Amino acid sequence: MNYVVITGGEPTLASDFSQIVIMLKRLGYNIALSTNGTFWGNNKIRKLVLENCNWIALPIESSIEKEHNYMRDFSTNHFKLVCSILSEI
């Protein structure tokens, strides 16, 4: 099996992210995505990822919510976002 890992910065912010995923899938690749999860609020990207990515890596800096959010330097609650994504995949 052929795998491609899409990573970045935040790869889902690339203007051609959707086209890249669709092209790789058509070519028969299994797709792994390394992301911070900020795309999750975008239904189009979320659907694309759920339907086409075989593997999703998300950062978990601590099992303690306050520590995780501090280490990720997010003003919003990134820990809850990651937990939400994990419950859906």
C-alpha positions as CSV (number, residue, x, y, z in Angstrom):
1,M,0.0,0.0,0.0
2,N,1.1,3.5,-0.8
3,Y,0.7,6.2,1.8
4,V,1.1,9.9,1.6
5,V,1.3,12.1,4.7
6,I,0.0,15.6,4.3
7,T,1.4,17.9,6.9
8,G,2.4,21.5,7.2
9,G,2.0,24.2,9.1
10,E,-1.7,23.5,8.9
11,P,-2.3,21.7,5.6
12,T,-6.0,22.3,5.6
13,L,-5.4,26.0,5.2
14,A,-3.8,25.5,1.8
15,S,-6.0,26.9,-1.0
16,D,-5.6,23.7,-3.0
17,F,-5.9,21.2,-0.1
18,S,-9.2,19.7,-1.4
19,Q,-7.7,19.2,-4.9
20,I,-4.6,17.6,-3.5
21,V,-6.7,15.1,-1.4
22,I,-9.0,14.3,-4.3
23,M,-6.0,13.8,-6.7
24,L,-4.2,11.5,-4.2
25,K,-7.3,9.4,-3.6
26,R,-7.9,9.0,-7.4
27,L,-4.3,7.8,-7.7
28,G,-5.0,5.1,-5.2
29,Y,-3.0,6.5,-2.2
30,N,-3.9,6.0,1.4
31,I,-3.9,9.5,3.0
32,A,-2.6,10.4,6.4
33,L,-3.3,13.9,7.7
34,S,-1.3,15.7,10.4
35,T,-3.4,18.6,11.6
36,N,-4.1,20.8,14.6
37,G,-7.9,20.3,13.9
38,T,-8.8,23.9,13.3
39,F,-10.6,22.9,10.1
40,W,-13.2,21.0,12.0
41,G,-15.7,23.9,11.9
42,N,-15.5,23.9,8.0
43,N,-18.1,21.3,7.1
44,K,-16.8,20.9,3.5
45,I,-13.2,20.2,4.7
46,R,-14.4,18.0,7.6
47,K,-16.5,15.9,5.1
48,L,-13.5,15.7,2.7
49,V,-11.2,14.5,5.5
50,L,-13.6,12.0,6.9
51,E,-14.4,10.5,3.5
52,N,-10.8,10.4,2.2
53,C,-8.2,10.3,4.9
54,N,-7.2,6.9,6.3
55,W,-5.3,8.3,9.3
56,I,-5.5,11.6,11.2
57,A,-2.9,12.8,13.7
58,L,-4.0,15.4,16.2
59,P,-1.8,17.0,18.9
60,I,-2.5,16.1,22.5
61,E,0.0,17.9,24.7
62,S,-1.5,16.9,28.1
63,S,-4.5,15.0,29.4
64,I,-5.2,18.0,31.6
65,E,-7.3,20.5,29.7
66,K,-5.7,23.7,31.1
67,E,-2.2,22.4,30.5
68,H,-3.0,21.3,26.9
69,N,-4.5,24.6,26.0
70,Y,-1.6,26.5,27.5
71,M,1.0,24.4,25.6
72,R,-0.9,24.8,22.3
73,D,-1.2,28.5,22.9
74,F,-4.8,28.6,21.9
75,S,-7.1,31.3,23.1
76,T,-10.0,29.0,22.5
77,N,-10.5,25.6,24.0
78,H,-8.3,23.4,21.7
79,F,-8.6,20.5,24.1
80,K,-12.3,20.3,23.6
81,L,-11.9,20.6,19.9
82,V,-9.5,17.7,19.8
83,C,-11.8,15.6,22.0
84,S,-14.7,16.4,19.7
85,I,-12.8,15.3,16.6
86,L,-11.7,12.1,18.3
87,S,-15.3,11.3,19.2
88,E,-16.3,11.6,15.6
89,I,-13.5,9.7,13.8
